[in-house]
Amino acid sequence: MQHHRAPRWLAGTGPLGGNLQTIWPALYSRARADKQSDAVSYQRARWDTPDGDFIDIDRWSAPQAQGHEPLLVLFHGLEGSSQSHYARAFAHWAHDQGWSYVVPHFRGCSGEPNRAPRTYHSGDHAEIDWVLRRLASQHAGPVLAVGISLGGNALLRWAQEAASQATQVVRAVVAVSSPLDLAAAGHALGQGFNRHVYTRMFLNSMKPKALTKLQRFPGLFDGSALRAARDLYAYDNAFTAPLHGFANTEDYWARCSAKPGLSAMRDVPALVLNARNDPFVPAHSLPLPTEVGSAVTLWQPAQGGHVGFAVGAFPGHVADLPDAVGRWLTQHL
């Protein structure tokens, strides 16, 4: 995957290639390399959180699973779910290996509004700590974790906060297409095509959820400022930052970015995968080998888009992503 190249029919240079390799796989590529059904039959469980809220956990275990097999935990991206194209691709890979597979939904992402005022954010390491420790306590086999985009940044922040204790919970972690420098990614998403397509898509999902929360908790945040938000900077300033104890967007982005903490990571093995043509994550913001600790492996292929990495004949499939990541994880069992 560190040498990934897009198929000829999906190739393109500059922003065009990055956007094509982001949008097409998410909408049209298959989750499997073969032509079998992409469907995944999850079993859902609801966990009550310590603060009186809940999260929904979707699990898919191989038929031969006995509880001692590896458990792969996937933390989805912004407004993602267990049905996101990448989540289904990882589900099929884990199933084929005989592993158990779990997708914990961030609050409000499982199809039902959460109870509490808080929601989720890019540095939500406390929530990830609670989820991973509970899963590890329930599973006899080794636990490995993958985070996609926002979920990957939050997972790395957890590994940084947990430090040596992380190795007591998981064998290794992977962050795919994660915005490690939230300010760089946030500003990139606020400009040009990104603003009109990706940012609009995210806000069309997030703003109604936030306004529903405001109806349940009057005065929780400035509703006028949220309604006026046209980019993630303004949205985070009106909603994410005040709800989660940050002074403003700058404070939130600075404190939650995983990039500054990569240099100190020397405990749990961590793979950080970013395509250099990712429209969400500017290449200039990616970490250099000299900026990461000894536990960190960097894969930075020239192509792939944002959580794209499609291969094969038209319309392509995204199974190479979990296959490459899974083989790296297997080395750490």
C-alpha positions, 0 to 999 in steps of 0.5 A, spaced: 500 500 500 505 504 501 506 504 493 499 504 491 497 506 484 490 508 482 488 504 476 488 507 469 481 508 469 481 512 475 488 516 474 489 523 474 494 528 476 493 534 482 487 535 485 483 532 479 486 525 481 485 526 488 478 527 488 476 522 483 480 517 487 476 519 493 469 520 491 469 514 486 471 508 491 466 511 496 460 511 491 461 505 486 467 501 488 466 494 491 468 492 498 470 485 496 475 483 490 471 478 488 463 479 485 460 476 492 455 480 496 458 486 499 453 486 505 455 485 512 450 482 517 452 485 524 449 484 530 448 490 534 449 491 542 448 497 546 453 499 551 451 504 556 456 509 558 459 512 564 456 519 563 449 516 562 449 516 555 450 510 550 454 507 544 452 502 539 457 496 537 456 492 531 460 486 531 461 481 525 464 474 527 467 469 523 463 462 524 469 459 527 470 464 532 471 461 539 473 468 543 481 467 542 482 469 535 484 476 534 479 482 534 479 487 529 476 494 532 475 499 527 473 506 529 470 510 523 471 517 520 466 523 521 459 521 520 461 514 518 458 508 520 459 500 520 456 501 513 461 505 510 465 502 504 471 502 508 468 499 514 465 493 510 471 492 506 475 491 513 469 486 515 470 482 509 477 481 510 477 480 518 471 475 516 476 471 511 481 471 516 477 468 522 477 474 526 472 477 530 470 484 528 467 490 531 465 497 529 464 502 535 459 508 533 461 514 535 455 518 539 450 520 534 452 516 528 449 509 529 442 512 526 439 514 533 441 521 537 445 520 543 442 522 550 447 526 553 449 534 550 456 531 548 457 528 541 464 526 538 470 529 536 477 528 532 481 528 539 476 523 543 481 519 546 477 518 553 471 515 549 476 510 545 480 508 552 473 506 555 471 502 548 478 499 547 479 497 555 472 494 555 472 490 549 479 487 551 476 485 558 471 481 554 475 478 549 480 473 550 484 474 544 489 479 542 486 486 540 488 490 534 485 497 532 484 501 526 482 508 525 479 511 519 480 519 518 477 522 524 477 515 528 484 514 526 487 521 529 483 520 535 486 513 536 493 516 535 491 521 540 489 515 545 495 511 544 499 518 545 495 519 552 496 511 554 503 511 552 506 504 555 499 502 558 496 502 550 500 495 550 496 492 555 490 493 551 492 493 544 497 489 540 498 495 534 494 501 531 493 503 524 490 510 522 488 511 515 487 518 511 487 521 518 488 529 519 494 529 523 494 536 523 487 539 524 488 546 522 491 544 515 486 539 514 480 544 516 483 550 512 483 545 506 476 543 507 474 550 507 476 552 500 474 551 493 471 544 491 472 541 498 468 547 501 462 546 496 462 538 496 465 535 502 464 540 507 457 541 504 456 534 505 458 534 512 455 540 514 448 537 511 449 531 516 452 534 522 448 541 523 441 538 523 443 533 529 446 539 532 440 543 532 436 537 534 440 537 540 439 544 541 432 543 542 433 538 547 438 542 551 436 549 550 442 554 551 447 549 549 450 553 544 449 559 540 444 556 535 445 562 530 452 561 529 451 554 528 446 556 522 450 561 519 456 556 519 459 555 512 465 551 513 468 546 519 472 552 522 465 556 524 462 549 525 467 547 530 467 554 533 459 554 534 458 547 536 464 542 537 469 547 541 464 549 546 460 542 547 467 539 549 471 544 553 475 547 548 476 555 548 475 555 540 476 552 534 484 554 534 484 551 541 480 544 539 484 543 533 491 544 536 490 540 542 487 534 538 491 534 533 495 527 533 501 530 529 505 533 535 505 527 539 508 522 534 515 524 535 514 521 542 510 514 540 515 509 542 510 503 545 505 501 541 506 499 534 503 504 529 502 505 522 500 511 519 497 511 512 496 517 508 496 518 500 499 524 498 494 526 493 488 526 499 484 532 498 482 533 505 489 532 508 495 537 504 501 533 503 505 539 506 502 537 513 504 530 513 509 528 518 516 526 516 520 520 518 524 525 522 518 527 526 515 520 529 518 516 534 521 509 533 514 505 534 511 509 528 511 506 521 509 511 515 506 509 509 505 515 504 503 513 497 503 518 491 496 516 490 489 513 493 485 520 495 481 520 502 480 513 504 480 511 497 485 506 494 481 503 489 484 498 484 482 493 479 478 493 473 472 498 473 468 499 477 474 497 482 474 494 489 477 497 495 479 490 498 487 492 497 486 497 503 484 492 509 489 486 506 495 491 506 493 494 513 491 487 515 498 484 513 501 489 517 497 488 523 498 480 523 506 481 524 504 484 531 500 478 533 
